[in-house]
Amino acid sequence: MVREKDEIVKTEILEQAQKLFHQYGLKKTTMDEIAAACGKAKSTLYHYFTSKEEVFDAVIEMELTNLRKQVKDKVEQQKSITDKLKTYMVEFQKGSLCMANVYRIMNDANYEQRNTKERFCKMMEFEKSYLQRILFDAYDSGECRNLQKDDLPLMAELFLAGYFGTVKYMILTAENYDPEKLERMAEIFTSKLFE
C-alpha cells in the first residue's frame, strides 16, 4: 500500500514538473515551483528526488516510456517489414515532435553534456534492440531474403542513423509537422532499404 502511494505521488510530481519544464525549461524551473504546482512541501520532493536534474531525467524517461509503448502498439499492427519500419518512423516522429521542448532542453549548453550523451546512448541502444528484433523476425519469416543475417544489426544502426538524423533536423529547424511529407519520407526511406 505504501509503495502504491509512493508511485502515485511520484507520478503527480513528474506530471507537474513536465508541464513546468515544457513551459520554462530546465534552467528556469525550480524545485519550489514544482512543489507548488503539486501542492506538496519541497521536503516531499526531496524525499523522492535528490535534485531538479533528477526530476528532469525522470520526466524524460516517463515520456520515452509512453512514446515507446505508443509506437510499439502501432508497429505490431503491421504485417510487412516495410510497413513496420514506416510506421515506426511516422509514429516515433509524431511523438518526438510532441516532446520537442524536452529535446531542446536536453541540448541546452548549460545542462551537463555527459548526462545528455549517456541518455542519448541509452535511448539509441534500446531503439537499436527493438529494430533488430523487427528485422530478425522479418528475416526468420523469409521477408528479407536479400540481406545477410549477420548484417541485420548494422542495418538497424543504419536505419537509426538515417531516421534520427531526420528527427534532429526537424526539431532543430523547428519545421512545422507535415504529416504528408513525413509519410512520403518514410515511404521512400523504407522502400529503398529493401529493394
QUIBELZI-V530341 format. One record per pair of residues at least 24 apart in sequence whose C-alpha atoms are under 8 Angstrom apart, sorted by the first residue. I is the first residue (numbers start at 1). J is the second residue. D is the distance in whole Angstrom. If there is no record, write none. Layout:
i,j,d
I,J,D
I,J,D
//
This chain:
i,j,d
10,48,7
12,38,7
13,38,6
13,45,8
14,55,7
14,58,7
14,59,6
15,59,8
17,55,7
17,56,8
17,59,7
18,56,8
18,59,6
21,56,8
21,101,8
21,102,7
22,101,6
22,102,6
25,101,8
25,102,8
25,105,6
26,53,8
26,56,7
26,105,6
27,110,8
60,102,7
63,99,8
67,92,7
67,95,6
67,96,8
68,92,8
80,138,8
80,143,8
81,134,7
81,135,7
81,138,6
81,143,7
82,190,6
82,191,6
82,194,8
84,134,8
85,190,7
86,183,8
86,186,5
86,187,6
86,190,6
89,163,7
89,186,6
90,182,7
90,183,6
90,186,7
93,167,6
94,177,8
96,167,8
97,171,7
97,177,8
100,171,6
104,171,8
104,172,8
124,160,8
127,160,8
128,153,8
128,156,6
128,157,6
128,160,7
131,156,6
132,156,6
144,194,7
146,194,8
//
